[in-house]
């Protein structure tokens, strides 16, 4: 009897010992044991039951963004100056405007030295070193191109003005050019001064002004004793002046009477005036 009672008392203990390996849920959550309370709550909210799940979630997030977190820039609000300062810094803007480095390029004749201005503007706009350098190089290249274009147009305009005045002045061209040289020599005008005059008056305007003042100086040599030499006229006996003179003579009854009679002096004078009035015809004969 005593042995049977001992067996009955021992049976529940064996049953309890057989069920001991059960606490699986506690062991499954041990991977979060080293996390802080807030991090453990984050894991629970995400529903992750293992470190593999958390790592897989991070990997998927990185693939979605296409870059790791340190390469991702979060744009701040428009009025967040500190936030934008950080963004520009991460994108390559120097800490100070003086930090920009530009090529040592000579300033073109038609350009201006804008290095310091560009440094300030680039820094205010948040440009990186590469962006600012590219703008500086392109600016200088374009200024060189503009200078060359201006020189070409200027040369073309000078040629057009010269051809027009040669036609207008006719045989008085050389005389007016010499008068212009006299004007420049008398007043000691150098190349820079003439360039400024040309910028203001144009090439034609400079030639006309020079000839007018030079003739007014009264020191240039007119053809001595030559009738109808243009003395007293602004640009001498130009084709236009010669045509006007011919018109005046046709109204002169005494002269026309001599001309119609074939008087040598009258015929020679009219012939000379016609040659002055139509230099293109006289030159082709």
Buried (B, 14 or more C-beta within 10 A) or exposed (E): EEEEEEEEEEEEEEEEEEEEEEEEEEEEEEBBEEEEEEEBEBBEEEEBBEEEBBEEEEEEEEEEEEEEEEEEEEEBEEEEEEBBBBBBEEEEBBEEBEEBEBEEBEEBEBBEEBEEEBBEBBBEEBBBBEBBBEBBEEBBEEBBEEBEEEEEEBEEBBEEBBEEBBEBBBBBBEBBBBBBBBBBEEEEBEEEEBEEBBEEEBBBEBBBBBBBBBBEEEEBEBEEEEEBBBEEBEBBBBBBBBBBBBEEBEEEEEBBEBBEEEEEEBBEBBEBBBBBBBBEEBEEE
